[in-house]
Each structure stands twice: as structure tokens, then as C-alpha cells.
Amino acid sequence: MKSNSTTTAPVYTAINTSDDSWNMREMIIRFGVTQADILAAVREVGKNKEKVEAYLAGRK
């Protein structure tokens, strides 16, 4: 018999963010960007939440 329970989608978190806790899904929803855009931002400015947000806001 199959279970009717559903699982939630995984939350993609940035690795090693120390005290800067943020997740990729939040950024995708907030800025309307793709995962690739966020990864490019992280490569460009690092994993600091404020820097990533500023980078993504500048791309709008």
C-alpha cells in the first residue's frame, strides 16, 4: 500500500555562510532570478547575504 504523505521540496542553502544564514529559494522568490543567477552572484561577490542581495538588486 502506498503512503499518501507528501514530502516538502528541499531548501537549497548556501554552504559555509557562517553567521550569514540565507537560502537560495528565498533569493529566487524575492528577486525573481534563477539558481544560475544566484550561483553567479556568489562566485562574483562571495557568500555574504548583503553582498549577494546588493548584486542581485543591481541586476534588476
C-alpha positions in Angstrom: 0.0 0.0 0.0 1.4 3.4 -1.0 1.6 6.2 1.5 -0.3 9.3 0.9 2.2 11.5 2.7 3.9 14.2 0.7 7.4 15.5 1.2 8.4 19.1 1.1 10.8 20.4 -1.5 14.4 20.7 -0.3 15.7 24.1 0.7 18.9 24.9 -1.1 21.1 26.6 1.4 24.4 28.3 0.8 27.3 26.3 2.2 29.6 27.7 4.9 27.8 31.0 5.3 28.9 31.3 9.0 26.6 33.8 10.5 25.0 34.8 7.2 22.1 32.4 7.1 20.2 32.6 3.8 18.8 30.2 1.3 18.6 30.1 -2.4 14.8 29.6 -2.6 14.3 32.8 -0.6 16.5 34.7 -3.1 14.8 33.2 -6.2 11.4 34.2 -4.9 12.5 37.6 -3.7 14.5 38.7 -6.8 12.8 36.7 -9.5 16.1 35.2 -10.6 17.3 31.7 -11.4 19.6 29.4 -9.4 22.3 30.0 -12.0 22.0 33.8 -11.4 22.5 33.3 -7.7 25.5 31.0 -8.2 27.0 33.6 -10.5 26.4 36.3 -7.8 28.1 34.0 -5.2 31.1 33.5 -7.5 31.3 37.2 -8.0 30.9 38.7 -4.5 31.1 35.7 -2.1 28.5 34.2 0.2 27.7 37.3 2.4 23.9 37.8 2.3 24.1 41.6 2.0 26.6 41.5 -0.9 24.6 38.9 -2.8 21.4 40.9 -2.3 23.1 44.1 -3.5 24.5 42.3 -6.5 21.1 40.8 -7.4 19.3 44.1 -6.9 21.7 45.8 -9.2 21.0 43.3 -11.9 17.2 44.1 -12.0 
